[in-house]
Amino acid sequence: MIAYIKESFQELKSNVTWLERAKASNLMVIVAVFSILFALVTWGVDSLFSKLIRLYFEKLIG
């Protein structure tokens, strides 16, 4: 297990291409913005469907 962890760190150091800090920060901001937008859209659709279902059952029962 220890050998596996050492080899993993060695691979991270030598075989992985890392982005520059500025580019990584920009990409992180883009991901955060799209995540928030997607969450808001999901919340909106959920709220709309909830209201439609409530309206449907109110008309069905009442």
N, CA, C and O atoms as a CHARMM CRD file, in Angstrom:
* protein
*
  248
    1    1 MET  N      0.81500  -1.19000   0.00000 PROA 1      0.00000
    2    1 MET  CA     0.00000   0.00000   0.00000 PROA 1      0.00000
    3    1 MET  C      0.86400   1.26100   0.00000 PROA 1      0.00000
    4    1 MET  O      0.56900   2.21900  -0.71500 PROA 1      0.00000
    5    2 ILE  N      1.91100   1.25900   0.79000 PROA 2      0.00000
    6    2 ILE  CA     2.80300   2.42700   0.84800 PROA 2      0.00000
    7    2 ILE  C      3.50000   2.63400  -0.48800 PROA 2      0.00000
    8    2 ILE  O      3.66600   3.76800  -0.93600 PROA 2      0.00000
    9    3 ALA  N      3.90900   1.54000  -1.12400 PROA 3      0.00000
   10    3 ALA  CA     4.54300   1.65000  -2.43800 PROA 3      0.00000
   11    3 ALA  C      3.58000   2.24700  -3.45400 PROA 3      0.00000
   12    3 ALA  O      3.98100   3.05300  -4.29300 PROA 3      0.00000
   13    4 TYR  N      2.31900   1.85700  -3.38100 PROA 4      0.00000
   14    4 TYR  CA     1.30700   2.39200  -4.29600 PROA 4      0.00000
   15    4 TYR  C      1.15700   3.90200  -4.10700 PROA 4      0.00000
   16    4 TYR  O      1.08300   4.64700  -5.08400 PROA 4      0.00000
   17    5 ILE  N      1.11400   4.34600  -2.86700 PROA 5      0.00000
   18    5 ILE  CA     0.98000   5.77700  -2.58500 PROA 5      0.00000
   19    5 ILE  C      2.20200   6.54200  -3.07800 PROA 5      0.00000
   20    5 ILE  O      2.06800   7.62000  -3.65800 PROA 5      0.00000
   21    6 LYS  N      3.40000   5.98500  -2.84900 PROA 6      0.00000
   22    6 LYS  CA     4.62500   6.64600  -3.32900 PROA 6      0.00000
   23    6 LYS  C      4.63500   6.74100  -4.85200 PROA 6      0.00000
   24    6 LYS  O      4.98500   7.77900  -5.41300 PROA 6      0.00000
   25    7 GLU  N      4.24700   5.64700  -5.52000 PROA 7      0.00000
   26    7 GLU  CA     4.20100   5.65300  -6.98900 PROA 7      0.00000
   27    7 GLU  C      3.16300   6.64600  -7.50400 PROA 7      0.00000
   28    7 GLU  O      3.37600   7.29900  -8.52600 PROA 7      0.00000
   29    8 SER  N      2.04300   6.75900  -6.79900 PROA 8      0.00000
   30    8 SER  CA     1.01100   7.71500  -7.20800 PROA 8      0.00000
   31    8 SER  C      1.53000   9.13900  -7.12800 PROA 8      0.00000
   32    8 SER  O      1.32100   9.92300  -8.05300 PROA 8      0.00000
   33    9 PHE  N      2.20500   9.48900  -6.03700 PROA 9      0.00000
   34    9 PHE  CA     2.77300  10.82800  -5.91400 PROA 9      0.00000
   35    9 PHE  C      3.85300  11.06900  -6.96300 PROA 9      0.00000
   36    9 PHE  O      3.95200  12.16900  -7.50600 PROA 9      0.00000
   37   10 GLN  N      4.65500  10.06300  -7.24900 PROA 10     0.00000
   38   10 GLN  CA     5.68700  10.20200  -8.27000 PROA 10     0.00000
   39   10 GLN  C      5.06000  10.44600  -9.63800 PROA 10     0.00000
   40   10 GLN  O      5.55800  11.25500 -10.42100 PROA 10     0.00000
   41   11 GLU  N      3.97100   9.74700  -9.91900 PROA 11     0.00000
   42   11 GLU  CA     3.30000   9.94600 -11.20100 PROA 11     0.00000
   43   11 GLU  C      2.70100  11.34700 -11.27900 PROA 11     0.00000
   44   11 GLU  O      2.75500  11.98100 -12.33300 PROA 11     0.00000
   45   12 LEU  N      2.13500  11.83500 -10.18700 PROA 12     0.00000
   46   12 LEU  CA     1.60100  13.19100 -10.17400 PROA 12     0.00000
   47   12 LEU  C      2.69300  14.22100 -10.44100 PROA 12     0.00000
   48   12 LEU  O      2.45700  15.21500 -11.12900 PROA 12     0.00000
   49   13 LYS  N      3.87600  13.98900  -9.90400 PROA 13     0.00000
   50   13 LYS  CA     4.98000  14.92800 -10.09700 PROA 13     0.00000
   51   13 LYS  C      5.53800  14.88900 -11.50900 PROA 13     0.00000
   52   13 LYS  O      5.87800  15.93200 -12.06500 PROA 13     0.00000
   53   14 SER  N      5.63700  13.70200 -12.09900 PROA 14     0.00000
   54   14 SER  CA     6.37000  13.59300 -13.35700 PROA 14     0.00000
   55   14 SER  C      5.49600  13.45000 -14.59900 PROA 14     0.00000
   56   14 SER  O      5.91500  13.87000 -15.67700 PROA 14     0.00000
   57   15 ASN  N      4.29800  12.87500 -14.49000 PROA 15     0.00000
   58   15 ASN  CA     3.52600  12.56800 -15.69700 PROA 15     0.00000
   59   15 ASN  C      2.29200  13.43300 -15.90300 PROA 15     0.00000
   60   15 ASN  O      1.67500  13.38200 -16.96700 PROA 15     0.00000
   61   16 VAL  N      1.93200  14.20900 -14.92300 PROA 16     0.00000
   62   16 VAL  CA     0.72700  15.03000 -15.03300 PROA 16     0.00000
   63   16 VAL  C      1.11700  16.43100 -15.48200 PROA 16     0.00000
   64   16 VAL  O      2.06200  17.02200 -14.96000 PROA 16     0.00000
   65   17 THR  N      0.37700  16.95600 -16.45600 PROA 17     0.00000
   66   17 THR  CA     0.59700  18.31700 -16.91700 PROA 17     0.00000
   67   17 THR  C     -0.35300  19.23100 -16.14900 PROA 17     0.00000
   68   17 THR  O     -1.57200  19.09800 -16.25600 PROA 17     0.00000
   69   18 TRP  N      0.20000  20.14300 -15.38700 PROA 18     0.00000
   70   18 TRP  CA    -0.60300  21.04000 -14.57300 PROA 18     0.00000
   71   18 TRP  C     -0.79200  22.36000 -15.29300 PROA 18     0.00000
   72   18 TRP  O      0.11000  22.83200 -15.98500 PROA 18     0.00000
   73   19 LEU  N     -1.97300  22.96200 -15.13200 PROA 19     0.00000
   74   19 LEU  CA    -2.23800  24.27700 -15.70500 PROA 19     0.00000
   75   19 LEU  C     -1.54300  25.34900 -14.87100 PROA 19     0.00000
   76   19 LEU  O     -1.19100  25.14200 -13.71000 PROA 19     0.00000
   77   20 GLU  N     -1.35800  26.51400 -15.51900 PROA 20     0.00000
   78   20 GLU  CA    -0.84800  27.64300 -14.76800 PROA 20     0.00000
   79   20 GLU  C     -1.92300  28.07900 -13.77600 PROA 20     0.00000
   80   20 GLU  O     -3.11400  27.86500 -14.00100 PROA 20     0.00000
   81   21 ARG  N     -1.49200  28.68500 -12.68500 PROA 21     0.00000
   82   21 ARG  CA    -2.42600  29.06100 -11.61700 PROA 21     0.00000
   83   21 ARG  C     -3.51900  30.00700 -12.13300 PROA 21     0.00000
   84   21 ARG  O     -4.68300  29.85900 -11.76100 PROA 21     0.00000
   85   22 ALA  N     -3.16100  30.97000 -12.97600 PROA 22     0.00000
   86   22 ALA  CA    -4.13700  31.94400 -13.47500 PROA 22     0.00000
   87   22 ALA  C     -5.20700  31.25100 -14.32300 PROA 22     0.00000
   88   22 ALA  O     -6.39700  31.52900 -14.17600 PROA 22     0.00000
   89   23 LYS  N     -4.78400  30.36300 -15.19800 PROA 23     0.00000
   90   23 LYS  CA    -5.74500  29.66200 -16.04900 PROA 23     0.00000
   91   23 LYS  C     -6.62700  28.73300 -15.21700 PROA 23     0.00000
   92   23 LYS  O     -7.82700  28.63000 -15.47000 PROA 23     0.00000
   93   24 ALA  N     -6.05100  28.06700 -14.24200 PROA 24     0.00000
   94   24 ALA  CA    -6.82700  27.18200 -13.37300 PROA 24     0.00000
   95   24 ALA  C     -7.86000  27.99400 -12.58400 PROA 24     0.00000
   96   24 ALA  O     -8.99100  27.54400 -12.39800 PROA 24     0.00000
   97   25 SER  N     -7.47600  29.18500 -12.12200 PROA 25     0.00000
   98   25 SER  CA    -8.41000  30.05000 -11.38900 PROA 25     0.00000
   99   25 SER  C     -9.55400  30.49300 -12.29100 PROA 25     0.00000
  100   25 SER  O    -10.71200  30.49900 -11.87500 PROA 25     0.00000
  101   26 ASN  N     -9.22800  30.86400 -13.52900 PROA 26     0.00000
  102   26 ASN  CA   -10.27300  31.27300 -14.47200 PROA 26     0.00000
  103   26 ASN  C    -11.24700  30.12400 -14.73800 PROA 26     0.00000
  104   26 ASN  O    -12.46100  30.32400 -14.75700 PROA 26     0.00000
  105   27 LEU  N    -10.71400  28.94100 -14.93900 PROA 27     0.00000
  106   27 LEU  CA   -11.57700  27.79100 -15.18800 PROA 27     0.00000
  107   27 LEU  C    -12.42900  27.45200 -13.96600 PROA 27     0.00000
  108   27 LEU  O    -13.57700  27.02900 -14.10100 PROA 27     0.00000
  109   28 MET  N    -11.86600  27.63900 -12.77900 PROA 28     0.00000
  110   28 MET  CA   -12.62700  27.38900 -11.56000 PROA 28     0.00000
  111   28 MET  C    -13.80500  28.35700 -11.45200 PROA 28     0.00000
  112   28 MET  O    -14.89700  27.96000 -11.04600 PROA 28     0.00000
  113   29 VAL  N    -13.59200  29.61300 -11.81000 PROA 29     0.00000
  114   29 VAL  CA   -14.67100  30.60100 -11.77000 PROA 29     0.00000
  115   29 VAL  C    -15.75700  30.22500 -12.77800 PROA 29     0.00000
  116   29 VAL  O    -16.94600  30.31400 -12.47200 PROA 29     0.00000
  117   30 ILE  N    -15.35400  29.80900 -13.96700 PROA 30     0.00000
  118   30 ILE  CA   -16.32200  29.41200 -14.99400 PROA 30     0.00000
  119   30 ILE  C    -17.15100  28.22600 -14.51400 PROA 30     0.00000
  120   30 ILE  O    -18.37200  28.21800 -14.67700 PROA 30     0.00000
  121   31 VAL  N    -16.51200  27.24400 -13.93300 PROA 31     0.00000
  122   31 VAL  CA   -17.22200  26.07100 -13.42300 PROA 31     0.00000
  123   31 VAL  C    -18.17800  26.46700 -12.30600 PROA 31     0.00000
  124   31 VAL  O    -19.30400  25.97400 -12.25400 PROA 31     0.00000
  125   32 ALA  N    -17.74500  27.34500 -11.42100 PROA 32     0.00000
  126   32 ALA  CA   -18.60300  27.79100 -10.32200 PROA 32     0.00000
  127   32 ALA  C    -19.83100  28.53100 -10.84200 PROA 32     0.00000
  128   32 ALA  O    -20.94300  28.30100 -10.36700 PROA 32     0.00000
  129   33 VAL  N    -19.63400  29.42300 -11.81800 PROA 33     0.00000
  130   33 VAL  CA   -20.75400  30.18600 -12.37800 PROA 33     0.00000
  131   33 VAL  C    -21.74900  29.24500 -13.05300 PROA 33     0.00000
  132   33 VAL  O    -22.95400  29.35900 -12.82500 PROA 33     0.00000
  133   34 PHE  N    -21.26800  28.32400 -13.87500 PROA 34     0.00000
  134   34 PHE  CA   -22.17900  27.39700 -14.54400 PROA 34     0.00000
  135   34 PHE  C    -22.86500  26.46700 -13.54900 PROA 34     0.00000
  136   34 PHE  O    -24.01600  26.08500 -13.75900 PROA 34     0.00000
  137   35 SER  N    -22.18600  26.10100 -12.48200 PROA 35     0.00000
  138   35 SER  CA   -22.81600  25.26500 -11.45300 PROA 35     0.00000
  139   35 SER  C    -23.95300  26.01100 -10.77500 PROA 35     0.00000
  140   35 SER  O    -25.01700  25.44000 -10.53600 PROA 35     0.00000
  141   36 ILE  N    -23.73500  27.28300 -10.46400 PROA 36     0.00000
  142   36 ILE  CA   -24.78500  28.08800  -9.83800 PROA 36     0.00000
  143   36 ILE  C    -25.94900  28.27700 -10.80000 PROA 36     0.00000
  144   36 ILE  O    -27.10800  28.15800 -10.40400 PROA 36     0.00000
  145   37 LEU  N    -25.64500  28.57300 -12.06500 PROA 37     0.00000
  146   37 LEU  CA   -26.71900  28.73400 -13.05300 PROA 37     0.00000
  147   37 LEU  C    -27.52300  27.44800 -13.21900 PROA 37     0.00000
  148   37 LEU  O    -28.75200  27.48800 -13.28100 PROA 37     0.00000
  149   38 PHE  N    -26.84000  26.31100 -13.29100 PROA 38     0.00000
  150   38 PHE  CA   -27.52200  25.03600 -13.43400 PROA 38     0.00000
  151   38 PHE  C    -28.38900  24.75200 -12.21200 PROA 38     0.00000
  152   38 PHE  O    -29.50100  24.24300 -12.34900 PROA 38     0.00000
  153   39 ALA  N    -27.89800  25.07300 -11.03000 PROA 39     0.00000
  154   39 ALA  CA   -28.68100  24.87600  -9.80400 PROA 39     0.00000
  155   39 ALA  C    -29.92600  25.75600  -9.81700 PROA 39     0.00000
  156   39 ALA  O    -31.00300  25.30500  -9.42700 PROA 39     0.00000
  157   40 LEU  N    -29.79500  27.00400 -10.25900 PROA 40     0.00000
  158   40 LEU  CA   -30.95000  27.89700 -10.32800 PROA 40     0.00000
  159   40 LEU  C    -31.98200  27.41700 -11.34100 PROA 40     0.00000
  160   40 LEU  O    -33.18500  27.47900 -11.08300 PROA 40     0.00000
  161   41 VAL  N    -31.51800  26.94100 -12.48700 PROA 41     0.00000
  162   41 VAL  CA   -32.44000  26.41300 -13.49500 PROA 41     0.00000
  163   41 VAL  C    -33.14500  25.17100 -12.95900 PROA 41     0.00000
  164   41 VAL  O    -34.35200  25.01700 -13.14400 PROA 41     0.00000
  165   42 THR  N    -32.41200  24.29500 -12.30500 PROA 42     0.00000
  166   42 THR  CA   -33.01500  23.09600 -11.71900 PROA 42     0.00000
  167   42 THR  C    -34.04500  23.47400 -10.66700 PROA 42     0.00000
  168   42 THR  O    -35.12600  22.88700 -10.62400 PROA 42     0.00000
  169   43 TRP  N    -33.72500  24.44400  -9.82000 PROA 43     0.00000
  170   43 TRP  CA   -34.66200  24.92000  -8.80800 PROA 43     0.00000
  171   43 TRP  C    -35.91700  25.49600  -9.47300 PROA 43     0.00000
  172   43 TRP  O    -37.03200  25.23200  -9.02100 PROA 43     0.00000
  173   44 GLY  N    -35.74300  26.27600 -10.53700 PROA 44     0.00000
  174   44 GLY  CA   -36.88100  26.87000 -11.23600 PROA 44     0.00000
  175   44 GLY  C    -37.79500  25.82300 -11.84700 PROA 44     0.00000
  176   44 GLY  O    -39.01600  25.90300 -11.70700 PROA 44     0.00000
  177   45 VAL  N    -37.21800  24.85000 -12.51700 PROA 45     0.00000
  178   45 VAL  CA   -38.01800  23.78400 -13.12600 PROA 45     0.00000
  179   45 VAL  C    -38.73600  22.97900 -12.04600 PROA 45     0.00000
  180   45 VAL  O    -39.90500  22.62700 -12.20700 PROA 45     0.00000
  181   46 ASP  N    -38.04200  22.68900 -10.95100 PROA 46     0.00000
  182   46 ASP  CA   -38.65200  21.96000  -9.84800 PROA 46     0.00000
  183   46 ASP  C    -39.82200  22.74400  -9.26000 PROA 46     0.00000
  184   46 ASP  O    -40.87400  22.16800  -8.98400 PROA 46     0.00000
  185   47 SER  N    -39.64900  24.04000  -9.06900 PROA 47     0.00000
  186   47 SER  CA   -40.73000  24.87500  -8.54000 PROA 47     0.00000
  187   47 SER  C    -41.91900  24.90600  -9.49800 PROA 47     0.00000
  188   47 SER  O    -43.06700  24.82300  -9.06200 PROA 47     0.00000
  189   48 LEU  N    -41.65500  25.02500 -10.78500 PROA 48     0.00000
  190   48 LEU  CA   -42.71900  25.05000 -11.78400 PROA 48     0.00000
  191   48 LEU  C    -43.50000  23.73800 -11.77600 PROA 48     0.00000
  192   48 LEU  O    -44.73100  23.74800 -11.75700 PROA 48     0.00000
  193   49 PHE  N    -42.78900  22.60800 -11.78900 PROA 49     0.00000
  194   49 PHE  CA   -43.47200  21.31700 -11.77400 PROA 49     0.00000
  195   49 PHE  C    -44.25300  21.12500 -10.47900 PROA 49     0.00000
  196   49 PHE  O    -45.34300  20.55300 -10.49100 PROA 49     0.00000
  197   50 SER  N    -43.70900  21.59500  -9.37400 PROA 50     0.00000
  198   50 SER  CA   -44.40500  21.48600  -8.09500 PROA 50     0.00000
  199   50 SER  C    -45.72000  22.25800  -8.13000 PROA 50     0.00000
  200   50 SER  O    -46.74600  21.75600  -7.67100 PROA 50     0.00000
  201   51 LYS  N    -45.69500  23.46700  -8.67000 PROA 51     0.00000
  202   51 LYS  CA   -46.91900  24.26900  -8.76700 PROA 51     0.00000
  203   51 LYS  C    -47.91600  23.63700  -9.72900 PROA 51     0.00000
  204   51 LYS  O    -49.11700  23.62100  -9.45700 PROA 51     0.00000
  205   52 LEU  N    -47.43100  23.12100 -10.84600 PROA 52     0.00000
  206   52 LEU  CA   -48.33300  22.47200 -11.80300 PROA 52     0.00000
  207   52 LEU  C    -48.99100  21.23500 -11.19900 PROA 52     0.00000
  208   52 LEU  O    -50.18700  21.01800 -11.38900 PROA 52     0.00000
  209   53 ILE  N    -48.24100  20.44000 -10.48800 PROA 53     0.00000
  210   53 ILE  CA   -48.79900  19.23900  -9.86400 PROA 53     0.00000
  211   53 ILE  C    -49.79800  19.62700  -8.78000 PROA 53     0.00000
  212   53 ILE  O    -50.85900  19.01100  -8.67300 PROA 53     0.00000
  213   54 ARG  N    -49.47700  20.63800  -7.97400 PROA 54     0.00000
  214   54 ARG  CA   -50.39700  21.10800  -6.93500 PROA 54     0.00000
  215   54 ARG  C    -51.68900  21.61300  -7.57300 PROA 54     0.00000
  216   54 ARG  O    -52.77600  21.30000  -7.08800 PROA 54     0.00000
  217   55 LEU  N    -51.58500  22.38700  -8.64800 PROA 55     0.00000
  218   55 LEU  CA   -52.75700  22.89600  -9.34800 PROA 55     0.00000
  219   55 LEU  C    -53.59300  21.75300  -9.90800 PROA 55     0.00000
  220   55 LEU  O    -54.81900  21.77100  -9.79800 PROA 55     0.00000
  221   56 TYR  N    -52.94700  20.76400 -10.50400 PROA 56     0.00000
  222   56 TYR  CA   -53.64300  19.61300 -11.07300 PROA 56     0.00000
  223   56 TYR  C    -54.43900  18.87200 -10.00200 PROA 56     0.00000
  224   56 TYR  O    -55.60600  18.54700 -10.21900 PROA 56     0.00000
  225   57 PHE  N    -53.83000  18.60300  -8.86100 PROA 57     0.00000
  226   57 PHE  CA   -54.52000  17.85100  -7.81200 PROA 57     0.00000
  227   57 PHE  C    -55.58700  18.67800  -7.10700 PROA 57     0.00000
  228   57 PHE  O    -56.57600  18.12100  -6.63200 PROA 57     0.00000
  229   58 GLU  N    -55.40700  20.01000  -7.02800 PROA 58     0.00000
  230   58 GLU  CA   -56.44900  20.86300  -6.47300 PROA 58     0.00000
  231   58 GLU  C    -57.68200  20.84400  -7.36800 PROA 58     0.00000
  232   58 GLU  O    -58.80600  20.81000  -6.86700 PROA 58     0.00000
  233   59 LYS  N    -57.49000  20.86500  -8.67800 PROA 59     0.00000
  234   59 LYS  CA   -58.60700  20.80500  -9.61500 PROA 59     0.00000
  235   59 LYS  C    -59.24000  19.42000  -9.61600 PROA 59     0.00000
  236   59 LYS  O    -60.45600  19.29500  -9.75900 PROA 59     0.00000
  237   60 LEU  N    -58.43300  18.38900  -9.45900 PROA 60     0.00000
  238   60 LEU  CA   -58.93100  17.01600  -9.45900 PROA 60     0.00000
  239   60 LEU  C    -59.76200  16.73800  -8.21200 PROA 60     0.00000
  240   60 LEU  O    -60.80300  16.08600  -8.29000 PROA 60     0.00000
  241   61 ILE  N    -59.30800  17.23100  -7.06300 PROA 61     0.00000
  242   61 ILE  CA   -59.99500  16.97300  -5.78400 PROA 61     0.00000
  243   61 ILE  C    -61.13000  17.98600  -5.58100 PROA 61     0.00000
  244   61 ILE  O    -62.22800  17.61500  -5.16500 PROA 61     0.00000
  245   62 GLY  N    -60.86700  19.23200  -5.86800 PROA 62     0.00000
  246   62 GLY  CA   -61.83500  20.27800  -5.53600 PROA 62     0.00000
  247   62 GLY  C    -62.60800  20.66500  -6.70000 PROA 62     0.00000
  248   62 GLY  O    -63.47300  21.53600  -6.60500 PROA 62     0.00000
